[in-house]
Each structure stands twice: as C-alpha cells, then as structure tokens.
Amino acid sequence: MERILVRDSMGLLTGMIEINERGDKIVRDSRGRYLGRYDVLTNTTMDPMGRFLYKGDQASILFGIIKLD
C-alpha cells in the first residue's frame, strides 16, 4: 500500500492518502482518523459513513469538508 503525506503551506501534516493495490484511496486526517474514500470500481468519492459525495476522484477535497472534532 502506498501512502502519500499531505502537508499545508507551513509544512504541517494535514493527513494522508493511502492507495491500495486496486487503486482505491483511503483518506485519513493527521491523527489517522478515517475521512472517507475514493472507490475505483464505482468511480465515486464517499464520506466516512459510506455516503456518496462526488462522482470521480475527489479524495483530496475530504480534508476540507469532513470535520471530526
């Protein structure tokens, strides 16, 4: 599994995107909490509850719209 670290303009860790062998992307915040995913087979981006958000790969948007605090 590939892991991409996402940082803000100050270099602080915002979160990470994990990409599995199939190409699905699992998005986590800087504490490792699950923010959602992009599913390659359905070509959809989903929130942490598995609800449809977007058609296509919009995984990076999850950092700005999912608030867990």
Backbone as a ProteinNet text record, in pm:
[ID]
protein_1_A
[PRIMARY]
MERILVRDSMGLLTGMIEINERGDKIVRDSRGRYLGRYDVLTNTTMDPMGRFLYKGDQASILFGIIKLD
[TERTIARY]
84.2	0	88.5	58.4	132.7	67.8	148.6	97.6	155.3	66.1	106.4	74.2	176.1	154.8	114.2	12.8	-38.1	-4.6	62.6	105.7	49.1	30.8	-15.8	102.7	77.6	182.5	292.5	265.3	365.3	445.3	408.6	477	417.2	304.9	240	156.8	158.4	85.2	-65.2	-131.2	-276.8	-340.9	-277.3	-329.9	-253.8	-318.2	-253.7	-357.4	-312.1	-393.9	-322.5	-393.1	-338.5	-400.1	-316.8	-364.2	-336.4	-443.1	-424.4	-391.4	-374.1	-330.7	-430.3	-558.2	-663.6	-673.2	-613.9	-618.4	-714.8	-786.4	-874.9	-791.1	-847.6	-777.8	-853	-783.6	-837.7	-777.7	-861.9	-816.7	-826	-716.7	-711.5	-658.3	-704.3	-653.1	-517.4	-461	-327.1	-321.7	-436.6	-442.4	-471.8	-487.5	-514.3	-661.7	-748.8	-892.9	-942.8	-1029.3	-1082.9	-1175.3	-1146.7	-1227.4	-1316.1	-1281.7	-1358.7	-1270.3	-1327.4	-1252.8	-1298.2	-1209.8	-1242.9	-1238.3	-1346	-1355.4	-1339.9	-1239.5	-1208.7	-1320.3	-1373.6	-1472.8	-1600.3	-1644.2	-1767	-1737	-1608.6	-1563.9	-1636.3	-1645.1	-1713.3	-1627.5	-1647.6	-1584.4	-1692.9	-1663	-1761.2	-1710.9	-1804.3	-1770.6	-1741.4	-1711.5	-1677.5	-1790.3	-1914.3	-2029.2	-2061.6	-1982.8	-2004.6	-2108.4	-2147.2	-2245.5	-2177.3	-2245.6	-2195.6	-2176.6	-2060	-2034.4	-2014.4	-1926	-1887.8	-1870.4	-1893.5	-1856.6	-1713.6	-1627.9	-1487.9	-1399.8	-1271.4	-1172.7	-1161.9	-1227.4	-1222.6	-1168.5	-1078.6	-1027.8	-965.7	-891.1	-823.4	-920.7	-1039.6	-1140	-1184.3	-1175.4	-1220.4	-1147.1	-1025.4	-952.5	-1022.4	-1091.6	-1155.6	-1300.4	-1369.5	-1513.1	-1553.9	-1471.1	-1506.8	-1445.5	-1529.2	-1483.3	-1521.5	-1422.8	-1447.9	-1442.4	-1396.4	-1384.7	-1515.2
-117.4	0	123.5	214.4	340	443.2	524.9	629.2	763.7	860.3	996	1087.5	1156.3	1251.7	1385.6	1448	1575.9	1681.9	1786.4	1892.8	2027.4	2117.4	2252.1	2339.2	2466.6	2556.2	2581.4	2553.3	2569	2440.3	2335	2207.7	2116.9	2158.5	2075.6	1966.5	1849.1	1735.6	1760.3	1755.8	1768.3	1631.7	1533.8	1397.9	1312.4	1203.9	1111.5	1046.5	1006.5	930.3	797.8	688.5	554.2	498.5	445.4	389.8	240.2	161.2	15.9	-36.4	-167.5	-230.9	-208.8	-197.3	-179.5	-34.8	58.2	199	280	213.8	286.3	377.4	491	585.8	598.6	574.7	589.9	717.5	809.1	939.5	944.2	987.7	999.5	1136.8	1187.6	1316.2	1295.5	1400.8	1392.7	1301.1	1272.4	1180.1	1037	1017	883.7	848.5	945.8	919	915.4	821.8	797.4	910.9	971.7	1081.5	1040.2	930.1	883.5	809.8	784.8	706.6	735.9	701.4	701	555.8	510.8	373.2	372.1	299.9	295.1	227.8	116.3	41.1	120.3	195.9	275.2	418.2	457.1	591.5	697	669.8	761.8	791.6	910.5	950.9	950.7	887.7	871.1	929.5	969.7	1023.4	909.1	939	832.4	731.9	771.4	682.4	601	619.3	546.7	609.8	732.9	802.8	867.6	864.3	923.7	1074.3	1125.2	1268.7	1321.4	1255.5	1305.5	1190	1216.5	1125	1158.4	1058.6	1080.1	1085.9	1102.6	1105	1245.9	1266.7	1394.3	1372.9	1275.4	1237.2	1354.1	1439.2	1548.4	1650.9	1661.2	1754.7	1714.5	1587.3	1538.6	1606.6	1653.6	1722.6	1851.3	1915.7	2042.9	2034.8	1923.4	1921.5	1830.2	1734.9	1643.4	1693.7	1727.5	1775.8	1673.5	1621.8	1518.5	1572.2	1693.6	1747.9	1802.7
0	0	0	-88.9	-98.3	-6.4	57.9	146.5	103.7	81.9	44.9	162	213.5	321.9	262.1	320.4	271.8	376	332.3	423.5	379.7	476.4	442.8	401.2	376.6	327.8	430.1	558.2	664.1	687.3	616.3	630.8	736.6	797.3	899.1	832.7	892.8	837.9	846.9	731.9	725.2	733.2	672.8	671.5	573.4	533.3	439.8	350.8	234.5	141.7	119.8	151.1	130.6	2.6	-84.2	-210.6	-210.5	-222.1	-220.5	-360	-370.7	-495.4	-608.9	-575.4	-675.1	-723.1	-645.1	-680	-596	-502.5	-411.6	-322.8	-283.7	-196.9	-65.5	44.4	178.4	236.2	281.5	328.8	481.2	545.6	691.3	729.5	844.2	892.2	959.1	1016.6	1075.6	1197.5	1257.9	1372.5	1330.4	1200.4	1148.9	1143.7	1170.5	1167.1	1023.1	996	863	818.9	703.1	649.8	532.8	469.2	354.4	256.8	137.6	39.9	-101.7	-193.5	-336.1	-381.1	-444.9	-493.3	-644.9	-692.9	-836.1	-915.6	-866.1	-942.9	-967.6	-868.4	-885.1	-927	-925.7	-959.9	-875.9	-744	-652.7	-530.1	-475.8	-350.5	-243.5	-128.5	-21.9	109.8	195.5	327.2	424.8	551.9	647.7	672	646.3	665.9	540.4	434.1	310	219.3	249.7	166.8	46.7	-66.2	-189.8	-172.4	-215.5	-215.8	-357.4	-433.8	-565.3	-662.8	-788.3	-895.3	-933.3	-941.5	-975	-851	-873.6	-765.5	-707.9	-594.9	-524	-382.5	-366.5	-234	-158.4	-225.3	-155.7	-97.9	-153.7	-101.7	39.2	71.8	202.1	318.6	296	403.5	444.3	352.3	380.2	421.7	390.6	419	533.9	571.6	679.4	809.7	904.9	1036.5	1142.3	1213	1313.5	1455.4	1476.6	1611.6	1663.3
[MASK]
+++++++++++++++++++++++++++++++++++++++++++++++++++++++++++++++++++++

